[in-house]
């Protein structure tokens, strides 16, 4: 069997997929509901806190250097 990832662009396609599943022509493995998720929630915990703190310090320092006169 071959597994494919399909993005539905119309809700009518979902009905067709369910009908194909009832005919035992395909098997729906996972139904994904994509809600609007904040990026902060999506990527929370992806970066270790020590590295995140160092990065934050670096960005803050870089911004202050950019704003200061040469």
PDB file of N, H, CA, C and O in Angstrom:
ATOM      1  N   UNK A   1       0.835  -1.185   0.000  1.00  0.00           N
ATOM      2  CA  UNK A   1       0.000   0.000   0.000  1.00  0.00           C
ATOM      3  C   UNK A   1       0.877   1.245   0.000  1.00  0.00           C
ATOM      4  O   UNK A   1       1.973   1.245   0.561  1.00  0.00           O
ATOM      5  N   UNK A   2       0.395   2.283  -0.622  1.00  0.00           N
ATOM      6  H   UNK A   2      -0.495   2.283  -1.078  1.00  0.00           H
ATOM      7  CA  UNK A   2       1.103   3.554  -0.700  1.00  0.00           C
ATOM      8  C   UNK A   2       0.367   4.582   0.146  1.00  0.00           C
ATOM      9  O   UNK A   2      -0.856   4.696   0.062  1.00  0.00           O
ATOM     10  N   UNK A   3       1.101   5.329   0.959  1.00  0.00           N
ATOM     11  H   UNK A   3       2.094   5.237   1.027  1.00  0.00           H
ATOM     12  CA  UNK A   3       0.517   6.365   1.800  1.00  0.00           C
ATOM     13  C   UNK A   3       0.749   7.715   1.156  1.00  0.00           C
ATOM     14  O   UNK A   3       1.858   8.024   0.719  1.00  0.00           O
ATOM     15  N   UNK A   4      -0.313   8.527   1.099  1.00  0.00           N
ATOM     16  H   UNK A   4      -1.213   8.276   1.454  1.00  0.00           H
ATOM     17  CA  UNK A   4      -0.224   9.863   0.508  1.00  0.00           C
ATOM     18  C   UNK A   4      -0.748  10.885   1.491  1.00  0.00           C
ATOM     19  O   UNK A   4      -1.668  10.614   2.263  1.00  0.00           O
ATOM     20  N   UNK A   5      -0.153  12.060   1.452  1.00  0.00           N
ATOM     21  H   UNK A   5       0.594  12.280   0.825  1.00  0.00           H
ATOM     22  CA  UNK A   5      -0.622  13.192   2.235  1.00  0.00           C
ATOM     23  C   UNK A   5      -1.411  14.087   1.297  1.00  0.00           C
ATOM     24  O   UNK A   5      -0.912  14.483   0.243  1.00  0.00           O
ATOM     25  N   UNK A   6      -2.650  14.410   1.678  1.00  0.00           N
ATOM     26  H   UNK A   6      -3.055  14.089   2.534  1.00  0.00           H
ATOM     27  CA  UNK A   6      -3.532  15.183   0.804  1.00  0.00           C
ATOM     28  C   UNK A   6      -4.011  16.413   1.550  1.00  0.00           C
ATOM     29  O   UNK A   6      -4.447  16.319   2.697  1.00  0.00           O
ATOM     30  N   UNK A   7      -3.930  17.568   0.903  1.00  0.00           N
ATOM     31  H   UNK A   7      -3.575  17.644  -0.029  1.00  0.00           H
ATOM     32  CA  UNK A   7      -4.477  18.788   1.476  1.00  0.00           C
ATOM     33  C   UNK A   7      -5.802  19.073   0.785  1.00  0.00           C
ATOM     34  O   UNK A   7      -5.862  19.198  -0.438  1.00  0.00           O
ATOM     35  N   UNK A   8      -6.853  19.174   1.573  1.00  0.00           N
ATOM     36  H   UNK A   8      -6.804  19.072   2.567  1.00  0.00           H
ATOM     37  CA  UNK A   8      -8.174  19.441   1.015  1.00  0.00           C
ATOM     38  C   UNK A   8      -8.340  20.938   0.795  1.00  0.00           C
ATOM     39  O   UNK A   8      -8.075  21.743   1.688  1.00  0.00           O
ATOM     40  N   UNK A   9      -8.779  21.296  -0.396  1.00  0.00           N
ATOM     41  H   UNK A   9      -8.994  20.642  -1.121  1.00  0.00           H
ATOM     42  CA  UNK A   9      -8.996  22.699  -0.703  1.00  0.00           C
ATOM     43  C   UNK A   9     -10.480  23.036  -0.756  1.00  0.00           C
ATOM     44  O   UNK A   9     -10.856  24.198  -0.914  1.00  0.00           O
ATOM     45  N   UNK A  10     -11.314  22.019  -0.622  1.00  0.00           N
ATOM     46  H   UNK A  10     -11.008  21.075  -0.493  1.00  0.00           H
ATOM     47  CA  UNK A  10     -12.754  22.216  -0.645  1.00  0.00           C
ATOM     48  C   UNK A  10     -13.384  21.187   0.283  1.00  0.00           C
ATOM     49  O   UNK A  10     -12.972  20.028   0.298  1.00  0.00           O
ATOM     50  N   UNK A  11     -14.376  21.603   1.050  1.00  0.00           N
ATOM     51  H   UNK A  11     -14.711  22.545   1.037  1.00  0.00           H
ATOM     52  CA  UNK A  11     -15.018  20.707   2.018  1.00  0.00           C
ATOM     53  C   UNK A  11     -15.717  19.539   1.331  1.00  0.00           C
ATOM     54  O   UNK A  11     -15.901  18.489   1.946  1.00  0.00           O
ATOM     55  N   UNK A  12     -16.112  19.700   0.064  1.00  0.00           N
ATOM     56  H   UNK A  12     -15.962  20.553  -0.436  1.00  0.00           H
ATOM     57  CA  UNK A  12     -16.755  18.607  -0.670  1.00  0.00           C
ATOM     58  C   UNK A  12     -15.809  17.424  -0.829  1.00  0.00           C
ATOM     59  O   UNK A  12     -16.255  16.281  -0.931  1.00  0.00           O
ATOM     60  N   UNK A  13     -14.519  17.690  -0.851  1.00  0.00           N
ATOM     61  H   UNK A  13     -14.157  18.618  -0.768  1.00  0.00           H
ATOM     62  CA  UNK A  13     -13.529  16.614  -1.000  1.00  0.00           C
ATOM     63  C   UNK A  13     -13.541  15.702   0.216  1.00  0.00           C
ATOM     64  O   UNK A  13     -13.328  14.497   0.078  1.00  0.00           O
ATOM     65  N   UNK A  14     -13.785  16.247   1.405  1.00  0.00           N
ATOM     66  H   UNK A  14     -13.958  17.226   1.516  1.00  0.00           H
ATOM     67  CA  UNK A  14     -13.841  15.430   2.617  1.00  0.00           C
ATOM     68  C   UNK A  14     -14.974  14.422   2.518  1.00  0.00           C
ATOM     69  O   UNK A  14     -14.818  13.265   2.907  1.00  0.00           O
ATOM     70  N   UNK A  15     -16.118  14.861   1.997  1.00  0.00           N
ATOM     71  H   UNK A  15     -16.245  15.802   1.682  1.00  0.00           H
ATOM     72  CA  UNK A  15     -17.263  13.960   1.821  1.00  0.00           C
ATOM     73  C   UNK A  15     -16.903  12.833   0.853  1.00  0.00           C
ATOM     74  O   UNK A  15     -17.238  11.671   1.084  1.00  0.00           O
ATOM     75  N   UNK A  16     -16.225  13.188  -0.221  1.00  0.00           N
ATOM     76  H   UNK A  16     -15.953  14.132  -0.409  1.00  0.00           H
ATOM     77  CA  UNK A  16     -15.818  12.169  -1.201  1.00  0.00           C
ATOM     78  C   UNK A  16     -14.856  11.156  -0.588  1.00  0.00           C
ATOM     79  O   UNK A  16     -14.957   9.957  -0.849  1.00  0.00           O
ATOM     80  N   UNK A  17     -13.928  11.643   0.225  1.00  0.00           N
ATOM     81  H   UNK A  17     -13.846  12.617   0.437  1.00  0.00           H
ATOM     82  CA  UNK A  17     -12.981  10.735   0.874  1.00  0.00           C
ATOM     83  C   UNK A  17     -13.694   9.774   1.815  1.00  0.00           C
ATOM     84  O   UNK A  17     -13.352   8.593   1.874  1.00  0.00           O
ATOM     85  N   UNK A  18     -14.680  10.270   2.548  1.00  0.00           N
ATOM     86  H   UNK A  18     -14.958  11.230   2.500  1.00  0.00           H
ATOM     87  CA  UNK A  18     -15.426   9.406   3.462  1.00  0.00           C
ATOM     88  C   UNK A  18     -16.237   8.362   2.688  1.00  0.00           C
ATOM     89  O   UNK A  18     -16.378   7.224   3.134  1.00  0.00           O
ATOM     90  N   UNK A  19     -16.764   8.755   1.531  1.00  0.00           N
ATOM     91  H   UNK A  19     -16.650   9.680   1.169  1.00  0.00           H
ATOM     92  CA  UNK A  19     -17.493   7.796   0.697  1.00  0.00           C
ATOM     93  C   UNK A  19     -16.557   6.720   0.159  1.00  0.00           C
ATOM     94  O   UNK A  19     -16.925   5.546   0.097  1.00  0.00           O
ATOM     95  N   UNK A  20     -15.345   7.120  -0.228  1.00  0.00           N
ATOM     96  H   UNK A  20     -15.046   8.073  -0.177  1.00  0.00           H
ATOM     97  CA  UNK A  20     -14.358   6.140  -0.689  1.00  0.00           C
ATOM     98  C   UNK A  20     -13.957   5.193   0.442  1.00  0.00           C
ATOM     99  O   UNK A  20     -13.704   4.011   0.211  1.00  0.00           O
ATOM    100  N   UNK A  21     -13.904   5.712   1.642  1.00  0.00           N
ATOM    101  H   UNK A  21     -14.110   6.673   1.829  1.00  0.00           H
ATOM    102  CA  UNK A  21     -13.573   4.869   2.785  1.00  0.00           C
ATOM    103  C   UNK A  21     -14.706   3.872   3.057  1.00  0.00           C
ATOM    104  O   UNK A  21     -14.439   2.716   3.384  1.00  0.00           O
ATOM    105  N   UNK A  22     -15.950   4.299   2.927  1.00  0.00           N
ATOM    106  H   UNK A  22     -16.167   5.238   2.661  1.00  0.00           H
ATOM    107  CA  UNK A  22     -17.081   3.401   3.121  1.00  0.00           C
ATOM    108  C   UNK A  22     -17.095   2.284   2.081  1.00  0.00           C
ATOM    109  O   UNK A  22     -17.532   1.169   2.367  1.00  0.00           O
ATOM    110  N   UNK A  23     -16.619   2.584   0.880  1.00  0.00           N
ATOM    111  H   UNK A  23     -16.264   3.490   0.648  1.00  0.00           H
ATOM    112  CA  UNK A  23     -16.516   1.572  -0.177  1.00  0.00           C
ATOM    113  C   UNK A  23     -15.274   0.698  -0.015  1.00  0.00           C
ATOM    114  O   UNK A  23     -15.026  -0.193  -0.829  1.00  0.00           O
ATOM    115  N   UNK A  24     -14.497   0.954   1.035  1.00  0.00           N
ATOM    116  H   UNK A  24     -14.698   1.677   1.696  1.00  0.00           H
ATOM    117  CA  UNK A  24     -13.262   0.235   1.347  1.00  0.00           C
ATOM    118  C   UNK A  24     -12.237   0.319   0.215  1.00  0.00           C
ATOM    119  O   UNK A  24     -11.507  -0.633  -0.064  1.00  0.00           O
ATOM    120  N   UNK A  25     -12.206   1.498  -0.432  1.00  0.00           N
ATOM    121  H   UNK A  25     -12.799   2.271  -0.206  1.00  0.00           H
ATOM    122  CA  UNK A  25     -11.214   1.757  -1.465  1.00  0.00           C
ATOM    123  C   UNK A  25      -9.998   2.470  -0.890  1.00  0.00           C
ATOM    124  O   UNK A  25      -8.883   2.330  -1.394  1.00  0.00           O
ATOM    125  N   UNK A  26     -10.227   3.236   0.171  1.00  0.00           N
ATOM    126  H   UNK A  26     -11.132   3.350   0.581  1.00  0.00           H
ATOM    127  CA  UNK A  26      -9.142   3.921   0.852  1.00  0.00           C
ATOM    128  C   UNK A  26      -9.354   3.787   2.351  1.00  0.00           C
ATOM    129  O   UNK A  26     -10.427   3.387   2.804  1.00  0.00           O
ATOM    130  N   UNK A  27      -8.322   4.124   3.117  1.00  0.00           N
ATOM    131  H   UNK A  27      -7.450   4.449   2.749  1.00  0.00           H
ATOM    132  CA  UNK A  27      -8.413   4.155   4.570  1.00  0.00           C
ATOM    133  C   UNK A  27      -7.891   5.505   5.031  1.00  0.00           C
ATOM    134  O   UNK A  27      -6.749   5.866   4.749  1.00  0.00           O
ATOM    135  N   UNK A  28      -8.728   6.247   5.738  1.00  0.00           N
ATOM    136  H   UNK A  28      -9.656   5.953   5.967  1.00  0.00           H
ATOM    137  CA  UNK A  28      -8.319   7.535   6.286  1.00  0.00           C
ATOM    138  C   UNK A  28      -7.557   7.254   7.570  1.00  0.00           C
ATOM    139  O   UNK A  28      -8.112   6.705   8.521  1.00  0.00           O
ATOM    140  N   UNK A  29      -6.276   7.634   7.596  1.00  0.00           N
ATOM    141  H   UNK A  29      -5.825   8.081   6.823  1.00  0.00           H
ATOM    142  CA  UNK A  29      -5.423   7.345   8.739  1.00  0.00           C
ATOM    143  C   UNK A  29      -5.558   8.377   9.842  1.00  0.00           C
ATOM    144  O   UNK A  29      -5.586   8.024  11.021  1.00  0.00           O
ATOM    145  N   UNK A  30      -5.642   9.637   9.476  1.00  0.00           N
ATOM    146  H   UNK A  30      -5.620   9.923   8.518  1.00  0.00           H
ATOM    147  CA  UNK A  30      -5.688  10.697  10.471  1.00  0.00           C
ATOM    148  C   UNK A  30      -6.442  11.872   9.890  1.00  0.00           C
ATOM    149  O   UNK A  30      -6.206  12.286   8.755  1.00  0.00           O
ATOM    150  N   UNK A  31      -7.341  12.393  10.677  1.00  0.00           N
ATOM    151  H   UNK A  31      -7.533  12.056  11.599  1.00  0.00           H
ATOM    152  CA  UNK A  31      -8.055  13.595  10.274  1.00  0.00           C
ATOM    153  C   UNK A  31      -7.461  14.739  11.079  1.00  0.00           C
ATOM    154  O   UNK A  31      -7.498  14.725  12.310  1.00  0.00           O
ATOM    155  N   UNK A  32      -6.918  15.722  10.390  1.00  0.00           N
ATOM    156  H   UNK A  32      -6.889  15.733   9.391  1.00  0.00           H
ATOM    157  CA  UNK A  32      -6.249  16.840  11.041  1.00  0.00           C
ATOM    158  C   UNK A  32      -7.136  18.069  10.983  1.00  0.00           C
ATOM    159  O   UNK A  32      -7.647  18.435   9.925  1.00  0.00           O
ATOM    160  N   UNK A  33      -7.312  18.700  12.133  1.00  0.00           N
ATOM    161  H   UNK A  33      -6.898  18.403  12.993  1.00  0.00           H
ATOM    162  CA  UNK A  33      -8.049  19.949  12.197  1.00  0.00           C
ATOM    163  C   UNK A  33      -7.046  21.039  12.488  1.00  0.00           C
ATOM    164  O   UNK A  33      -6.481  21.099  13.580  1.00  0.00           O
ATOM    165  N   UNK A  34      -6.825  21.902  11.515  1.00  0.00           N
ATOM    166  H   UNK A  34      -7.284  21.854  10.628  1.00  0.00           H
ATOM    167  CA  UNK A  34      -5.868  22.993  11.665  1.00  0.00           C
ATOM    168  C   UNK A  34      -6.584  24.233  12.165  1.00  0.00           C
ATOM    169  O   UNK A  34      -7.346  24.864  11.432  1.00  0.00           O
ATOM    170  N   UNK A  35      -6.334  24.572  13.408  1.00  0.00           N
ATOM    171  H   UNK A  35      -5.715  24.059  14.003  1.00  0.00           H
ATOM    172  CA  UNK A  35      -6.869  25.805  13.965  1.00  0.00           C
ATOM    173  C   UNK A  35      -5.791  26.865  13.911  1.00  0.00           C
ATOM    174  O   UNK A  35      -4.636  26.596  13.582  1.00  0.00           O
ATOM    175  N   UNK A  36      -6.192  28.055  14.236  1.00  0.00           N
ATOM    176  H   UNK A  36      -7.130  28.274  14.503  1.00  0.00           H
ATOM    177  CA  UNK A  36      -5.187  29.113  14.279  1.00  0.00           C
ATOM    178  C   UNK A  36      -4.445  28.986  15.603  1.00  0.00           C
ATOM    179  O   UNK A  36      -5.037  29.100  16.676  1.00  0.00           O
ATOM    180  N   UNK A  37      -3.165  28.751  15.512  1.00  0.00           N
ATOM    181  H   UNK A  37      -2.684  28.658  14.641  1.00  0.00           H
ATOM    182  CA  UNK A  37      -2.334  28.557  16.692  1.00  0.00           C
ATOM    183  C   UNK A  37      -1.249  29.628  16.696  1.00  0.00           C
ATOM    184  O   UNK A  37      -0.618  29.892  15.673  1.00  0.00           O
ATOM    185  N   UNK A  38      -1.044  30.234  17.850  1.00  0.00           N
ATOM    186  H   UNK A  38      -1.557  30.020  18.681  1.00  0.00           H
ATOM    187  CA  UNK A  38       0.004  31.241  17.963  1.00  0.00           C
ATOM    188  C   UNK A  38       1.359  30.581  17.757  1.00  0.00           C
ATOM    189  O   UNK A  38       1.569  29.433  18.148  1.00  0.00           O
ATOM    190  N   UNK A  39       2.266  31.309  17.146  1.00  0.00           N
ATOM    191  H   UNK A  39       2.096  32.242  16.828  1.00  0.00           H
ATOM    192  CA  UNK A  39       3.616  30.783  16.950  1.00  0.00           C
ATOM    193  C   UNK A  39       4.290  30.519  18.282  1.00  0.00           C
ATOM    194  O   UNK A  39       5.063  29.569  18.406  1.00  0.00           O
ATOM    195  N   UNK A  40       4.010  31.346  19.284  1.00  0.00           N
ATOM    196  H   UNK A  40       3.382  32.118  19.184  1.00  0.00           H
ATOM    197  CA  UNK A  40       4.616  31.139  20.600  1.00  0.00           C
ATOM    198  C   UNK A  40       4.157  29.812  21.206  1.00  0.00           C
ATOM    199  O   UNK A  40       4.926  29.153  21.906  1.00  0.00           O
ATOM    200  N   UNK A  41       2.914  29.419  20.943  1.00  0.00           N
ATOM    201  H   UNK A  41       2.289  29.955  20.375  1.00  0.00           H
ATOM    202  CA  UNK A  41       2.422  28.131  21.432  1.00  0.00           C
ATOM    203  C   UNK A  41       2.984  26.979  20.607  1.00  0.00           C
ATOM    204  O   UNK A  41       3.306  25.918  21.142  1.00  0.00           O
ATOM    205  N   UNK A  42       3.099  27.198  19.305  1.00  0.00           N
ATOM    206  H   UNK A  42       2.838  28.060  18.870  1.00  0.00           H
ATOM    207  CA  UNK A  42       3.576  26.142  18.413  1.00  0.00           C
ATOM    208  C   UNK A  42       5.030  25.771  18.696  1.00  0.00           C
ATOM    209  O   UNK A  42       5.402  24.598  18.661  1.00  0.00           O
ATOM    210  N   UNK A  43       5.846  26.787  18.977  1.00  0.00           N
ATOM    211  H   UNK A  43       5.544  27.740  19.005  1.00  0.00           H
ATOM    212  CA  UNK A  43       7.271  26.539  19.159  1.00  0.00           C
ATOM    213  C   UNK A  43       7.721  26.604  20.610  1.00  0.00           C
ATOM    214  O   UNK A  43       8.922  26.640  20.879  1.00  0.00           O
ATOM    215  N   UNK A  44       6.796  26.618  21.538  1.00  0.00           N
ATOM    216  H   UNK A  44       5.821  26.589  21.319  1.00  0.00           H
ATOM    217  CA  UNK A  44       7.149  26.675  22.960  1.00  0.00           C
ATOM    218  C   UNK A  44       7.939  25.432  23.352  1.00  0.00           C
ATOM    219  O   UNK A  44       7.527  24.306  23.075  1.00  0.00           O
ATOM    220  N   UNK A  45       9.078  25.654  23.999  1.00  0.00           N
ATOM    221  H   UNK A  45       9.413  26.569  24.224  1.00  0.00           H
ATOM    222  CA  UNK A  45       9.896  24.534  24.474  1.00  0.00           C
ATOM    223  C   UNK A  45      10.802  23.920  23.427  1.00  0.00           C
ATOM    224  O   UNK A  45      11.455  22.916  23.710  1.00  0.00           O
ATOM    225  N   UNK A  46      10.868  24.474  22.244  1.00  0.00           N
ATOM    226  H   UNK A  46      10.337  25.290  22.014  1.00  0.00           H
ATOM    227  CA  UNK A  46      11.700  23.912  21.184  1.00  0.00           C
ATOM    228  C   UNK A  46      13.166  24.276  21.349  1.00  0.00           C
ATOM    229  O   UNK A  46      14.038  23.586  20.822  1.00  0.00           O
ATOM    230  N   UNK A  47      13.446  25.349  22.073  1.00  0.00           N
ATOM    231  H   UNK A  47      12.737  25.910  22.502  1.00  0.00           H
ATOM    232  CA  UNK A  47      14.809  25.819  22.272  1.00  0.00           C
ATOM    233  C   UNK A  47      15.117  25.732  23.763  1.00  0.00           C
ATOM    234  O   UNK A  47      14.337  26.227  24.576  1.00  0.00           O
ATOM    235  N   UNK A  48      16.232  25.117  24.140  1.00  0.00           N
ATOM    236  H   UNK A  48      16.866  24.715  23.480  1.00  0.00           H
ATOM    237  CA  UNK A  48      16.561  25.040  25.564  1.00  0.00           C
ATOM    238  C   UNK A  48      16.641  26.438  26.174  1.00  0.00           C
ATOM    239  O   UNK A  48      17.082  27.382  25.518  1.00  0.00           O
ATOM    240  N   UNK A  49      16.214  26.566  27.429  1.00  0.00           N
ATOM    241  H   UNK A  49      15.856  25.799  27.962  1.00  0.00           H
ATOM    242  CA  UNK A  49      16.099  27.885  28.049  1.00  0.00           C
ATOM    243  C   UNK A  49      17.436  28.610  28.143  1.00  0.00           C
ATOM    244  O   UNK A  49      17.467  29.833  28.001  1.00  0.00           O
ATOM    245  N   UNK A  50      18.545  27.902  28.376  1.00  0.00           N
ATOM    246  H   UNK A  50      18.519  26.909  28.491  1.00  0.00           H
ATOM    247  CA  UNK A  50      19.838  28.582  28.465  1.00  0.00           C
ATOM    248  C   UNK A  50      20.245  29.189  27.123  1.00  0.00           C
ATOM    249  O   UNK A  50      20.796  30.289  27.075  1.00  0.00           O
ATOM    250  N   UNK A  51      19.974  28.480  26.053  1.00  0.00           N
ATOM    251  H   UNK A  51      19.527  27.586  26.092  1.00  0.00           H
ATOM    252  CA  UNK A  51      20.292  29.001  24.719  1.00  0.00           C
ATOM    253  C   UNK A  51      19.339  30.148  24.378  1.00  0.00           C
ATOM    254  O   UNK A  51      19.751  31.142  23.780  1.00  0.00           O
ATOM    255  N   UNK A  52      18.075  30.011  24.756  1.00  0.00           N
ATOM    256  H   UNK A  52      17.741  29.204  25.242  1.00  0.00           H
ATOM    257  CA  UNK A  52      17.096  31.075  24.500  1.00  0.00           C
ATOM    258  C   UNK A  52      17.481  32.350  25.239  1.00  0.00           C
ATOM    259  O   UNK A  52      17.378  33.443  24.682  1.00  0.00           O
ATOM    260  N   UNK A  53      17.923  32.222  26.482  1.00  0.00           N
ATOM    261  H   UNK A  53      18.007  31.334  26.935  1.00  0.00           H
ATOM    262  CA  UNK A  53      18.341  33.400  27.249  1.00  0.00           C
ATOM    263  C   UNK A  53      19.567  34.055  26.635  1.00  0.00           C
ATOM    264  O   UNK A  53      19.645  35.282  26.562  1.00  0.00           O
ATOM    265  N   UNK A  54      20.532  33.243  26.191  1.00  0.00           N
ATOM    266  H   UNK A  54      20.468  32.247  26.251  1.00  0.00           H
ATOM    267  CA  UNK A  54      21.730  33.787  25.551  1.00  0.00           C
ATOM    268  C   UNK A  54      21.371  34.500  24.253  1.00  0.00           C
ATOM    269  O   UNK A  54      21.915  35.562  23.951  1.00  0.00           O
ATOM    270  N   UNK A  55      20.467  33.923  23.498  1.00  0.00           N
ATOM    271  H   UNK A  55      20.025  33.060  23.744  1.00  0.00           H
ATOM    272  CA  UNK A  55      20.028  34.535  22.247  1.00  0.00           C
ATOM    273  C   UNK A  55      19.305  35.850  22.513  1.00  0.00           C
ATOM    274  O   UNK A  55      19.520  36.836  21.808  1.00  0.00           O
ATOM    275  N   UNK A  56      18.457  35.862  23.518  1.00  0.00           N
ATOM    276  H   UNK A  56      18.281  35.061  24.090  1.00  0.00           H
ATOM    277  CA  UNK A  56      17.727  37.077  23.871  1.00  0.00           C
ATOM    278  C   UNK A  56      18.705  38.188  24.287  1.00  0.00           C
ATOM    279  O   UNK A  56      18.543  39.340  23.885  1.00  0.00           O
ATOM    280  N   UNK A  57      19.702  37.843  25.080  1.00  0.00           N
ATOM    281  H   UNK A  57      19.833  36.908  25.406  1.00  0.00           H
ATOM    282  CA  UNK A  57      20.715  38.812  25.509  1.00  0.00           C
ATOM    283  C   UNK A  57      21.474  39.359  24.302  1.00  0.00           C
ATOM    284  O   UNK A  57      21.718  40.562  24.213  1.00  0.00           O
ATOM    285  N   UNK A  58      21.845  38.483  23.377  1.00  0.00           N
ATOM    286  H   UNK A  58      21.647  37.505  23.449  1.00  0.00           H
ATOM    287  CA  UNK A  58      22.572  38.888  22.187  1.00  0.00           C
ATOM    288  C   UNK A  58      21.735  39.833  21.324  1.00  0.00           C
ATOM    289  O   UNK A  58      22.237  40.845  20.836  1.00  0.00           O
ATOM    290  N   UNK A  59      20.466  39.499  21.142  1.00  0.00           N
ATOM    291  H   UNK A  59      20.058  38.677  21.539  1.00  0.00           H
ATOM    292  CA  UNK A  59      19.589  40.338  20.316  1.00  0.00           C
ATOM    293  C   UNK A  59      19.395  41.698  20.964  1.00  0.00           C
ATOM    294  O   UNK A  59      19.440  42.720  20.280  1.00  0.00           O
ATOM    295  N   UNK A  60      19.182  41.725  22.267  1.00  0.00           N
ATOM    296  H   UNK A  60      19.145  40.895  22.823  1.00  0.00           H
ATOM    297  CA  UNK A  60      19.012  42.984  22.989  1.00  0.00           C
ATOM    298  C   UNK A  60      20.256  43.855  22.860  1.00  0.00           C
ATOM    299  O   UNK A  60      20.156  45.057  22.614  1.00  0.00           O
ATOM    300  N   UNK A  61      21.426  43.247  23.026  1.00  0.00           N
ATOM    301  H   UNK A  61      21.507  42.271  23.226  1.00  0.00           H
ATOM    302  CA  UNK A  61      22.689  43.980  22.907  1.00  0.00           C
ATOM    303  C   UNK A  61      22.867  44.502  21.479  1.00  0.00           C
ATOM    304  O   UNK A  61      23.276  45.646  21.282  1.00  0.00           O
ATOM    305  N   UNK A  62      22.562  43.672  20.496  1.00  0.00           N
ATOM    306  H   UNK A  62      22.229  42.743  20.657  1.00  0.00           H
ATOM    307  CA  UNK A  62      22.704  44.077  19.093  1.00  0.00           C
ATOM    308  C   UNK A  62      21.789  45.254  18.770  1.00  0.00           C
ATOM    309  O   UNK A  62      22.183  46.185  18.067  1.00  0.00           O
ATOM    310  N   UNK A  63      20.579  45.205  19.284  1.00  0.00           N
ATOM    311  H   UNK A  63      20.258  44.449  19.856  1.00  0.00           H
ATOM    312  CA  UNK A  63      19.633  46.307  19.022  1.00  0.00           C
ATOM    313  C   UNK A  63      20.115  47.606  19.671  1.00  0.00           C
ATOM    314  O   UNK A  63      19.997  48.676  19.074  1.00  0.00           O
ATOM    315  N   UNK A  64      20.648  47.519  20.870  1.00  0.00           N
ATOM    316  H   UNK A  64      20.744  46.650  21.355  1.00  0.00           H
ATOM    317  CA  UNK A  64      21.127  48.739  21.532  1.00  0.00           C
ATOM    318  C   UNK A  64      22.351  49.301  20.798  1.00  0.00           C
ATOM    319  O   UNK A  64      22.509  50.519  20.710  1.00  0.00           O
ATOM    320  N   UNK A  65      23.205  48.440  20.279  1.00  0.00           N
ATOM    321  H   UNK A  65      23.076  47.450  20.351  1.00  0.00           H
ATOM    322  CA  UNK A  65      24.354  48.910  19.504  1.00  0.00           C
ATOM    323  C   UNK A  65      23.890  49.551  18.205  1.00  0.00           C
ATOM    324  O   UNK A  65      24.479  50.535  17.758  1.00  0.00           O
ATOM    325  N   UNK A  66      22.866  49.020  17.606  1.00  0.00           N
ATOM    326  H   UNK A  66      22.387  48.220  17.970  1.00  0.00           H
ATOM    327  CA  UNK A  66      22.366  49.568  16.348  1.00  0.00           C
ATOM    328  C   UNK A  66      21.819  50.975  16.572  1.00  0.00           C
ATOM    329  O   UNK A  66      22.026  51.868  15.750  1.00  0.00           O
ATOM    330  N   UNK A  67      21.118  51.165  17.692  1.00  0.00           N
ATOM    331  H   UNK A  67      20.950  50.440  18.359  1.00  0.00           H
ATOM    332  CA  UNK A  67      20.504  52.461  17.975  1.00  0.00           C
ATOM    333  C   UNK A  67      21.496  53.510  18.477  1.00  0.00           C
ATOM    334  O   UNK A  67      21.224  54.707  18.382  1.00  0.00           O
ATOM    335  N   UNK A  68      22.627  53.085  19.004  1.00  0.00           N
ATOM    336  H   UNK A  68      22.848  52.113  19.081  1.00  0.00           H
ATOM    337  CA  UNK A  68      23.608  54.053  19.509  1.00  0.00           C
ATOM    338  C   UNK A  68      24.372  54.673  18.344  1.00  0.00           C
ATOM    339  O   UNK A  68      24.517  54.067  17.282  1.00  0.00           O
ATOM    340  N   UNK A  69      24.853  55.884  18.562  1.00  0.00           N
ATOM    341  H   UNK A  69      24.736  56.377  19.424  1.00  0.00           H
ATOM    342  CA  UNK A  69      25.596  56.567  17.496  1.00  0.00           C
ATOM    343  C   UNK A  69      27.010  55.985  17.415  1.00  0.00           C
ATOM    344  O   UNK A  69      27.559  55.496  18.403  1.00  0.00           O
ATOM    345  N   UNK A  70      27.565  56.051  16.247  1.00  0.00           N
ATOM    346  H   UNK A  70      27.119  56.449  15.445  1.00  0.00           H
ATOM    347  CA  UNK A  70      28.888  55.469  16.003  1.00  0.00           C
ATOM    348  C   UNK A  70      29.969  56.436  16.396  1.00  0.00           C
ATOM    349  O   UNK A  70      31.153  56.126  16.264  1.00  0.00           O
TER     350      UNK A  70
END
